[in-house]
Amino acid sequence: MERSSEEGAAADEEDRDQAGGSEDEGVEVTPACNPLETVSRDGGPDLSIDVLALRLWKGLMHQDQEESERKTGPHISRGGGEVVEPERDAPSVSPFSFMDTCAPSISSLSSSYSSTHHHANFSSSSSSSSLSLTPPLPPSVELSAVLTDTRLTLDVYPGGAAALPLLWRSVPDQLKALQYLRLGSEDKPALDAALDVLPHMTQLSSVAIRGHCFYDSQGDPLPGLLTTLPASVSSLSLLVHLDLSFNQLSCLPPCLLRLPALSSLLLCHNHLSALPSDIDQLSTLTYLSLLGNQLVSLPPNLGQLKALQTLDVSYNHLQELPDEIGDLGELVKLELSHNKLKQLPETMGSLLSLRELVIYSNDLRMIPHCLNKLPLLRIEVRDNPLGRPPTPPPLPPPSDQTETNIPELHLGFTEHSFCVSSAGCHVFIPGGAELLFPPGCLVRRTRLEWVERRPERKWVWLEEHDILLSRPLELRPHGITFLKPVEVCVPYHRTKRREVVVRKFDGQSWSTLSTVLRTGSENHSSHPGGRPARLACCSVNQFSWFMAVSRPVKDICSVTPAGALLVSSSDPGIKLHFPPDSTVETRAITLQVLQVSTSEVQALVGDPQASVSPLLCLSQTPSLQFLQPIKVQVPLPAGVTGHTVDKSCLHLLHGDPAGQTWTDITSQVSLYFTHVYAVFYITHFSWYWLWYTTKTCVSGVVRKVYQKLKQFKVQFFVLQRKADPSQVLLQCLPSTKVDDRVQSLAEQYEGPQPSDVCDLLEGEQFFAGFERGLDISADRPDCVGGRLRFEFYSSLKNLKEVYISPAQGQKGPVRGQVSFYRGEIPSDLPEEVARKRKGHDNQWLATLPLRLPALNSENNYIMEEVEYPPLNLGDPESGYLTEANMLSISLQIGQDWRVIGINLGLSYTELDRIQYKHRDNLGALVLDMLFHWAKGQRNAGPGAVSRLMAAMVESGRRDLAEEIEDIVNLGRRKYTESLRRVGLEAESPSLSDTQQ
């Protein structure tokens, strides 16, 4: 669904955020029945919040609106003091935004709290006082949406932390009573000011100061800027829950060790390399998450945290655990995945309360027998070399034998065959592809071949939402079998936030191969002097057809009768919970997530409030209904919160990928909301999409939007080679790439402006027809009925170069055209969409003019030199302004050419055409504009030069007007003198009279 048109130079590897702590459906909700209303102790409505909202927000000023995104983390339930354990693999990194929020500049945010008296302007009235908090907060947000009797939420607005000192100065008593506080840490000045206020809010029991709440213009999360906490934070003696995830902490702030009631501490995704030796002072700690840091060891005193129930140190660099970890007698869950552990201590057999041990993706070769004493323990051990012998250190090479180097072979564009012997070979194919034949893969010297195919449908197979990244590479002979796997590396174009895989065609069916991405050799790039190619590599034992494809990231897991949890690697806020006994036999589950642009949906729907969650594509093998409902968690649509949303505008859509239909199932499923997530239960796997819109007939709207989102906005252009106008280049590209491409071809090609924007699907077929006196050679395989056949692929060039000629019987220059038409209708289009593409009017896409010069007697094209009209503009006066004079004037016009052209009476269309024709040559552009105007003055009557001088004056170029006048006077005088010398002055009374 996501269209990646930014294919330029970028980092060779794509970053992927690791999992962190998250806020799940267990988020504590304020006891009030309505988030906008509180209830007093006697059961009646408490008007204090409403009055406060009216008093504080009545005078907020208007600002432009902008989306903001947020994430949340695990939270505490105050009732009973029980910690609600967060989902381990799902950090609150899901994007969350308010459509009606604004994003003030950093300078305005910092000034908002440093000069409070400029923003907090109170005015006396009979009913209320007015306080302006704009910036940092937008005027359209009701105070009750962020502030209740016990909670203040400021991490849903960029720079929202700047509002805390303003509120403290205005309503300190209200803030002192707060128990829950959430702040974003992406704005350093706002954060520092908020930290000055924090120690005074002594009733706080839960504080979250997190980064990754918002995203920049490229879609990357903004990092938190918190580096430490002031020592005075230790005064928060009632603090139970603290979340400082996604920040810049390099060490544990000492003040945390003096928080007597702290029970839950989250420090995910910081820069911690070590923990203090006196960490045992956190004796009340029950939940500790250090996920995604740089820890290489754990202190022995960690074993003194007797109350600790959950410890998460995954995604670190731990190589061993201290023996004291066996002293954590209350530990229930231990997360150790994605470290470098080689063994586990025997003392872990003393962890009698342990129920879940996650140790996958380490270097463990055995599980200690002590864990057999824990019969209720569930262990996740995948991606460990269990049972394998220890890897011996590499042997040094013999002193009399140097390291074997595989010979390299660099092929040219015309070399389509090569030989490989038993010694192996590293073959570099033009265009960036590489083949690595290890020694011993062949017994005898063998000749092999390669061919790069055009991406025609018989060579290409794409699944739903796939994008082709390379042309099919055919390696022959197909039947040959190698004794050792051969590495085939296919070059591909960069893709954003998608998975790249290699597909293989064996002559009957396609299969997806295990793929490794790497950078090609430094001395072998896809273009001479360019960067090394990006390669998608796979190992094969036989030759066939290969191509690189990008697809939404696939997350796969096996579900057994014991249940499982599947977390999306592309959006960890998306989870599938499989309860025990949901299946009898093991099933393979596949999850794909498609991120959808909210702004694009709003434009297609015509609803400025519309917003959507990511699209979930779920599948399973075998395809049977589950015995127990499966719980699905997805982020709410951007700009929507579960506490304040109008639930009548939220719709859960079920998609049928076979019939391309969407059904609103909101009333048919169990659906409820937390602050940032929607949770629903299903027993059947398909596509699911959560929408927020004020439109009715949602199913029909979604079906149309989905089809539109699959299409690419493209443009066609047709260019002729300047040295040979019969050589024509035709190309179709996404509209975002057209200008750069045309500019790169401008030195050798010229032609009309690109076509208007059209819509095409990935892999859709279209044709180019030459019309009105033009013809091409029909003796080529891609020519059908006199038209050239294309298949559009958004990441490829979609280019063909042909030779054209005048149609039979056509003489002289030809002013023809090229028209583009849709071809075969894709088989996966819904009937109503396919019906609209039938008929001549709906098959036509665009038409562009094409001109072919006449042939001379030697059968060569008569190339027209650039000729400008003579400057006899209809009266004797203009005859004195020669072409040399006009060239001298044009050199001084420069960037004022367009204003002058408008004042000369040229239309905007004419000026645009001239600008496009000479977009890389300002001098030629100005000269063409002047002579184009001069040509139109042939029949305009006397006074052409006077009109030119007037246009210069109106354009602010009086200097040029005076120069033109001097040139005319000088020419007039010379011409009069020449008439006098030849005795013709008497025969030219008009000239004599003019001189007087």
Sequence and secondary structure as in RCSB ss.txt:
>XXXX:A:sequence
MERSSEEGAAADEEDRDQAGGSEDEGVEVTPACNPLETVSRDGGPDLSIDVLALRLWKGLMHQDQEESERKTGPH
ISRGGGEVVEPERDAPSVSPFSFMDTCAPSISSLSSSYSSTHHHANFSSSSSSSSLSLTPPLPPSVELSAVLTDT
RLTLDVYPGGAAALPLLWRSVPDQLKALQYLRLGSEDKPALDAALDVLPHMTQLSSVAIRGHCFYDSQGDPLPGL
LTTLPASVSSLSLLVHLDLSFNQLSCLPPCLLRLPALSSLLLCHNHLSALPSDIDQLSTLTYLSLLGNQLVSLPP
NLGQLKALQTLDVSYNHLQELPDEIGDLGELVKLELSHNKLKQLPETMGSLLSLRELVIYSNDLRMIPHCLNKLP
LLRIEVRDNPLGRPPTPPPLPPPSDQTETNIPELHLGFTEHSFCVSSAGCHVFIPGGAELLFPPGCLVRRTRLEW
VERRPERKWVWLEEHDILLSRPLELRPHGITFLKPVEVCVPYHRTKRREVVVRKFDGQSWSTLSTVLRTGSENHS
SHPGGRPARLACCSVNQFSWFMAVSRPVKDICSVTPAGALLVSSSDPGIKLHFPPDSTVETRAITLQVLQVSTSE
VQALVGDPQASVSPLLCLSQTPSLQFLQPIKVQVPLPAGVTGHTVDKSCLHLLHGDPAGQTWTDITSQVSLYFTH
VYAVFYITHFSWYWLWYTTKTCVSGVVRKVYQKLKQFKVQFFVLQRKADPSQVLLQCLPSTKVDDRVQSLAEQYE
GPQPSDVCDLLEGEQFFAGFERGLDISADRPDCVGGRLRFEFYSSLKNLKEVYISPAQGQKGPVRGQVSFYRGEI
PSDLPEEVARKRKGHDNQWLATLPLRLPALNSENNYIMEEVEYPPLNLGDPESGYLTEANMLSISLQIGQDWRVI
GINLGLSYTELDRIQYKHRDNLGALVLDMLFHWAKGQRNAGPGAVSRLMAAMVESGRRDLAEEIEDIVNLGRRKY
TESLRRVGLEAESPSLSDTQQ
>XXXX:A:secstr
       SS  SS           TT    S SBTTBEE TTSSEE HHHHHHHHHHTT                
B  GGG B    TT  S S    TT     HHHHHHHHHTHHHH      SS      TTTS TTS GGGTB SS
EEE TTSTTGGGHHHHHHHH HHHHHT  EEEEE S HHHHHHHHHHGGG TT  EEEEES SSB TTS B    
     GGGGG TT  EEE  SS  SS  GGGGG TT  EEE  SS      TTGGG TT  EEE TTS  S   G
GGGG TT  EEE  SS      GGGGG TT  EEE  SS      GGGGG TT  EEE  SS  S   GGGGG T
T EEE  SS TT           TT       EEE  TT  EEEE TT EEEE TTS EEEE TTS SS EEEEE
EE    GGG    TT EE S  EEEE TT EEEEEEEEEEE    SS EEEEEEE SS EEEE  EEEE  TT B
SSTTS B EEEEEEEEE  EEEEEEES EEEEEE TT EEEE SS TT EEEE TTS SS EEEEEEEE   HHH
HHHHHT TT EE  EEEEEEES    SS EEEEEE  TT  TTT  GGGEEEEEEETTTTEEEE GGGS EEE S
SEEEEEESS SEEEEEE S SSHHHHHHHHHHHHHEEEEEEEEEEESS TTEEEEEEEEHHHHHHHHHHHTTTEE
       EEEETT EEEEEEESSEEE   STTEETTEEEEE  TTS  EEEEEEEE TT  S EEEEEEEEE S 
 TTS HHHHHHT SHHHHEEEEEEEEE  B TTS B         S  SSGGGGGS HHHHHHHHHHHGGGHHHH
HHHTT  HHHHHHHHHHTTT HHHHHHHHHHHHHHTTTTS S HHHHHHHHHHHTT HHHHHHHHHHHHHHHHHH
HHHHHHTT STT HHHHHHH 
